[in-house]
Amino acid sequence: MTTPHDHPRDWWQRPGLEARGGRLLVAGRDAEALARECGTPLFVYDLTHIEENVRALQGAMAHTGLPWKVRWALKSQREPAVLARIRRLGEPGTPEFVGLDVCSPGEVEHGLAHGFPADEISYTGTNVSDRDLDVMLEHGVHMNLDLISQIHRYGRRDRGGTIGLRINPRVSAARPESGISYYSGDAPTKFGIYPERLDEALAAARSHDLTVDTIHFHVSHHLLNDDLPAFERAVAAAAAMARRAIGAGCPVREINAGGGLAAVMRQGQRPLDLDAYAGVLAEHLGALGVTIACEPGEMFCKNAAVLLAEVVTVEDRSRAGDGSAVFAGLTCGWNAMNLAFVYKELVETVLCRAADAPRTAVYTLTSHINEGPDIFAEDYPLPPLEEGDIVALLGVGSYCQANWNVHCLRPFPEVLWFSERHTI
Ligand SMILES: Cc1ncc(COP(=O)(O)O)c(C=O)c1O
């Protein structure tokens, strides 16, 4: 494993998250002091970072000169403080207003309850039941349907209505090592209409007098610059399917490229060039005269939060006592930070009192949940730890709080939301 000290500045340092005099600062506040004051586990959010990320993607989409729309994948992060921050970025009905991508009736109702108008909410989910459809239709939310049986199910309830189709071009931009092939790619997945069944899907829509006004695809996961050629192949394949739908008479007004944009997670990764990303979409979809939409989650908010935990145990667990298996036990578990246990991601961890010190020791970082595989990292380099230290697990702003549970009756962590950064 490479240590973060191969490079002069650790990858994670940015305005709002930095080592100053050796100490970790989050939104300009001393991370260890926050943990001592509020207790652990403690989530700390830098809301300014979220706004910066949203504005950066909006800017890149606007640079294409084409009609665009950016939505927020609610499944990644649904907290009211975050939604309030993004809602104020524009007026509803304008491109700058951040719409919502939702995937369940509960998310529709959450979005409406937090001030997002129904026509700023786009549903794309799978295996929708009749009950789900009833709720969505009651609220008048636009739905992208991804299975032929769902088109019929929808059509029976809303004859003459308007829908989108989620397509699956069978081409993926996800790196094989990401282990994520279940969105698009060779293997059958639960998502999207395949090219060979597009005509059947369009016929199903016609049979219920449904108008298909949107084409949706989601073909990437942790998309970085190096993945852009693969992304371009997938977008080209999706564009070919969209052209077929338009050629068949569908008045397509929007093509939605889903999410799957990466937040940088480790040393050596370069952030996705958002102009290049938007450029790929413009190149392949621009001639179709549609609004180009996307709906990331992770890229917006993953690196906007850290989880502060106390080191309660430092113990050599190796057979010969040779120090090769020193376990460091933390006051948090997969119920609060599931990225390792559920998503198999290595989460960067920083010692708050010595945030940029040389990482001369190696630890297995473990949780306080009684599940053997609930381990954050193995052979993980850190400065030497002491019991009572505070560490920060980085990159926990998406798909963590949204998935919290009370396994082992461990309560939810406390949360701090900082809307402004302190300058020191
Ligand atoms: C349809 C759809 N849109 C958007 C997203 C958000 O993805 P990400 O958080 O990787 O950007 C997902 C994630 O699974 C998705 O399935």
The ligand as an SDF file (V2000), in Angstrom:
LIG
                    3D

 16 16  0  0  0  0  0  0  0  0999 V2000
  -30.0160    6.0260  -11.3080 C   0  0  0  0  0  0  0  0  0  0  0  0
  -28.9280    6.5580  -10.4300 C   0  0  0  0  0  0  0  0  0  0  0  0
  -28.6680    7.8760  -10.4770 N   0  0  0  0  0  0  0  0  0  0  0  0
  -27.6990    8.4160   -9.7030 C   0  0  0  0  0  0  0  0  0  0  0  0
  -26.9580    7.6370   -8.8310 C   0  0  0  0  0  0  0  0  0  0  0  0
  -25.9110    8.3130   -7.9840 C   0  0  0  0  0  0  0  0  0  0  0  0
  -24.6740    7.7080   -8.1560 O   0  0  0  0  0  0  0  0  0  0  0  0
  -23.3480    8.3480   -7.5440 P   0  0  0  0  0  0  0  0  0  0  0  0
  -23.5860    8.6330   -6.1200 O   0  0  0  0  0  0  0  0  0  0  0  0
  -22.3190    7.2810   -7.7550 O   0  0  0  0  0  0  0  0  0  0  0  0
  -23.0550    9.5900   -8.3260 O   0  0  0  0  0  0  0  0  0  0  0  0
  -27.1940    6.2610   -8.7750 C   0  0  0  0  0  0  0  0  0  0  0  0
  -26.4280    5.3900   -7.8600 C   0  0  0  0  0  0  0  0  0  0  0  0
  -26.5840    4.2330   -7.7450 O   0  0  0  0  0  0  0  0  0  0  0  0
  -28.2110    5.6960   -9.5940 C   0  0  0  0  0  0  0  0  0  0  0  0
  -28.4730    4.3940   -9.5820 O   0  0  0  0  0  0  0  0  0  0  0  0
  1  2  1  0
  2  3  1  0
  2 15  2  0
  3  4  2  0
  4  5  1  0
  5  6  1  0
  5 12  2  0
  6  7  1  0
  7  8  1  0
  8  9  2  0
  8 10  1  0
  8 11  1  0
 12 13  1  0
 12 15  1  0
 13 14  2  0
 15 16  1  0
M  END
$$$$
